[in-house]
Amino acid sequence: MPPFAIRPARSADISALNALIARSAAGLSAGFYSPQQVAALARDVFGVDSQLVADGSYFVLEQDSVIAACGGWSRRSTRFGGDNMKTVPDRLLDTACEPARIRAFFVDPASARRGYGSALLAHCAAAAAAAGFTQLELVATMPGVPLYQAHGFNEVERFDLRLENGAVAAPMALMRRAI
């Protein structure tokens, strides 16, 4: 694996991260989602959650000073989605009885299959454990399910996320694991 660095995302990164997320959705969803599903997810769901950036729990993985992947964890209640999905403020989770959230993992298609998602996941799991959490939870897109299963996540529930006023259904998976 080429050398890389993981650092907290900064507000100045948000534009580049949203571009990476769009490339990732378009390039890595083939065979899992239809073009209509990808377009609806990219428009209505995917994107940076600036609260994670402000909390210091959203990270970028850089290779040769270029952002190749991003992902984070959260001590807040929102399960998935960028700023465009938020309708209410995030409440803080109770470390004693609620799992930390793994959020918004995306890899640039040009950097896929290099272990970057796995490295970010290990980084986030360690940070959540250091914050006192004992479990992790995430909502995975279908392209992400194999990665999370390979890292010990179990599927709890599969559901269809309804988009475009219910006209588009995108399958998602709620997954959990102990830290």
C-alpha positions, 0 to 999 in steps of 0.5 A: 500500500502506498504511504498515506496520512490521515488528518481531520477534515477542515472547513476549507476541504468541504468543496473538495470532499463534496467533489470526491463524494460525487466521483465516488458515488458515480464511479463505485456504485455501478452494479449496486444501484441504477443510474437513477438511484445514484443520481437521487442519492448523490443529490439528496443524501450524499455530501459532507456533514459539516457538524462532523468537520466542526466536531473534529471527527471527520477525516481525510486520507491523503496520498501524496498530498491529494485527498484519496478518501474520507470518512468519519465517526460521530458522537451525535444521533444522525445516522447518515446524510450530509448537510442537505439531509439535516432538519433538526440539531444532532443530540449527543449520544450516551456512550453508556448505551448507544453506539457511535456512528460511522459516517460518510465513507467515500473513496476516490475511484482512482484510489479504490481497492488500496485499503484506504477505507479499511485504514479510515475505519480502523482510525475511526473505531479507535477514536470512538473507543477512546471517547468511551463507546463500546459499539459502532453503528452505520447505515451502509450503501450497498457498495459499502456492505462488503467492506463493513462485513469484512471488518466485523459489522453485522447487518441488522436491517435492510431497508429502502430509502425513499427518494424523489417523493417516493419514486426512487427506492435505494436499498440500504443496510443498518449494521453494527459491531462491538469495538 
